[in-house]
């Protein structure tokens, strides 16, 4: 492209869907940075409030209520911008709405209405903007989605509409470039973004919708949109997780299908009945906000997107990510051998497991009842209860035993304890993190490599407060409520980390003392590629203790191994792999450098 876009402070920007979510964040941020902004949506009352707020903060903005599904309304929106400011420099086609449900169960009228908004709304916006941009130059920025690269179940029609947006945007870009017109055409593809999208979506599921992780703040998308308004950009994905999903879908589509079938049906549902069935498909909804109500952790920025939008990063990250993905997928295909892999739901006699996204919880049956080991991620209480009911009916556990108190092992704990009214047991050195006394030490994102490690600075580490409901494990190493089981102090990952061992059949619940997948790698976590690894590196604070703990567990010669992350395994091959990890720990598991490599935290 042989032209430059104006500095934002000299621009007039039109934003559709501007009364909530990404559109609202973009309009407010643009006005804050000096642009004159024309906001549009179907909700005139909310538009007035947003514009008033912008003006109160010293910004310049006007509004025009319109439905993007009406082509004449988009023409009038362009005329309103020209009449008010005498120019249009950037046009952001952001308006869109969601539709949850199986594609065979969603009414045809709803499918057509969604395309009227999500796809034809983009077409109508471009049709209105191009006549004003062709002489003066400027930018058209269409908001797509990672689902436009890789379809997601239960969002099938939405995914289809975003595929159509991508196809139209690519064709429009080529046609305008062939004509030599000074118009930049960008496609911005957000990953899950914490907006009222799930509340505004029409919902045919039996649960309230939830975003699949990772989830980003609307400001992360808004910043990227405004970057595209100043620098011609073909397309950009918000979030490394979304980019990885798209790359995996392109390189290994069938494997990606399988992963989504296993994870995305539950991941997109809250443990609550639907309460926004109608949504905003047919008209504006009363509640219009910038932020949504996700129960998941919200990432404020995307390191991948910042790198991708940098000068060097516009080429190198995509090449490196593509190469890594191809290599990783090939490794997955070679490594996914069934030898020694045990079904998680029947790990060993009386021991069953459940994978909650990236972490495992376990239930142990005994003569008079059962006991839960660890409590998964926040928001997973309902799923854990349903799973437990399938094994034990409505009988609550006798107790909950914690291997440690990191966020992915205690996320559902408070809700489960309130529901079941049972005691919780943990090592005394974990109690400060379970009684609200202090947060965990900060992670070290520099160790281990991989997206999961780099994201660790964003993981919650604040304590929870169970008060008197949590008790110290007894000093005799017996496990309360579990005759025949012993707890083994395995510090390193945390000071109070414990593992559980049953000598009778050599069953080991390892917690995070070691893993059977590479927990630092997004690809390994997504595919659950089986391999023996040390503890998750980014949270491990004492590597000498971690090595000694692995050696202690290897010395038990476990026959059945149930880790906190990865597959449950059994057999001599895996026992030998654990011994090899113990023998070569400093070589294969300990990072060469890092925050806690040089300065370990002990006790």
C-alpha positions, 0 to 999 in steps of 0.5 A: 500500500502506497499511502498513509493513514492519519493520526487518530487525533485528526480522524473522524471515526464511525463505529457501529454497535457502539452502545456496548462491548467492543464498539463502546470501548473503541468509541470511548478510547478513540475520543479519549485519544482525540478523534471525533467519533460518530456512534451508532447502534439500535439503542438510542437511549444508551447511545445518548448516555455514552455520548454524554459521557464522552463529552463530559470527559472532553471528547467530541462525539455524536450519535445516530441510531440505526440498524445495520441490517437496513442498507438505507440506514447505513447510507444515512449514517454516513451522511450524518457523519459528513454533515457533522464533521465534513469527513469520514476517515475510518469506518468500523463495522462492529455491530453483531449478535450471537446465537447459541444452540445446535445448528439443527435446532435453531429456527431458520428465521433466527439464522437469517436474522443473524446473517442480516446483522452480522454479515449484511450489516458489514456489507451495508457499512462498507457500501456506505463508506467506500464512496466517501473514502475513495477520494480522501483515503482512509480505513475500513475495519471489519470485526470478524472473530476467531470463529471465522477461522475455526468454527465452534460447536454451539456457535455454528451459525455465528461462526458461519456468519463470521466466515462470510465476513472474512470472505467478503473482507478479503474480496473487497480488499483485493478489489479496492487494491486492484483499483488503486484506491487509498483504502485500507481494509482490515479484519480484526478477529477477537477471541472470547471478549468479556462483553455483554455478548453472551447476554445479548445472544439468543440462546437455545441451550439449557444453560446460560452461555459462558465464554470459552477461555482464554477471555480478553477485555474489550479494551484489548480489542479496541486498542488493536482496532485503533492501531489498524485505523492508523497503520494499514493492517490486513488482518489480526487476531486478538489473543495467542490462544485464538491464533493457535486454535486457528492454526491447529484447525488449518494444520490438523482439522480432525484433531482439532474437531476431537479436542473441541468435541471433548471440551467446548460443549461444557466450556461454553455453559455456566452452571445456571439456567438460561435467563437471557433467551431472547437476547438482542437479535430482534431489537436492542436489549435494555442492559448495555454495558462495555463489560460482560459478566464472565466468571472466567479470568479476564486478560487485559492485554494479549502479548501475542497481538502486541507482538503481531502488531509490532513492526518486526512482529507483523511477519515473524510471529506468524511464521514462528507460530505456524512452524511451531504448530506444524512441528507440534502437531506432528509430534502429537501424532507421533506421541499419542500412543495408548500404551499405559494411558488409563481412562481417567474415570477408572484410574485404579480400583476405587479411584476415578478422575475428572478433567476440568479444562486443564486440571484433574480432580479425583474421587476415592471410594472407601467402605463408608463413602468417598473423598474428593481430592482437589477442587478444580477451576473456578466455575466448575463446581456444577460439573464436579457435582454432576460427575460425583453424582454419577458415581455416588448419587447424592451422597456428599464426600466425607472430606476434601483433601488438597494437594495444594492451594493454587487457583486451578486446584481450589477454584470450586472449593468454596462453593463445594464446601458450602454445598456439601458442608464437609471438612477440608484438609491440607498441609499446614504450610498451605493454610495461609493461602486457604485462610486469607492470610497471604497470596501465593508468590508471583509466578515466573513467566520466563521459565518453561517456554510456551504460551501457558507459561507466558500467560502465568503472570495473569493467573490468580494467586490471591488466597481464599478464606475457608476459616475453620472449615480447613484443617491441618493434615495429621502429623502421622501421615494418615489421610483423614477418611481414607484408610490405607492411604498416606500423604507424602510431603512433596514440596517444591511446587509449593512449600506445602504440596502433598501427594497421596499414596496407597501402598496396597496397590501402589496407587499415587495421586501426584498433584503437581509434583510432576505432570504427564504433559508439558503444562507450560505449552498451550499445544501440549495442554490442548492436546494432552500430549502424554509425556513425563515432565516436572512440575509446572515451572512457572509456579514452582518456587524451590527447584531443589525441593521439587527434585527431591520430591520427584525422587521420593515419589519415584522411590515408591515405584508407583503402579498407577499414577494420577497427576494433577495435569495430564493423563493418568497412566500405569505400567512399568514404562511410566514407572521407568519414565518417572525414575528417569525424570528423578535421575535427570531432573536437573538436566530435563526439568530444572530451568537454567535460569529464572526468578526461583532458580537463583533465589528459591523460596523455602518454607 
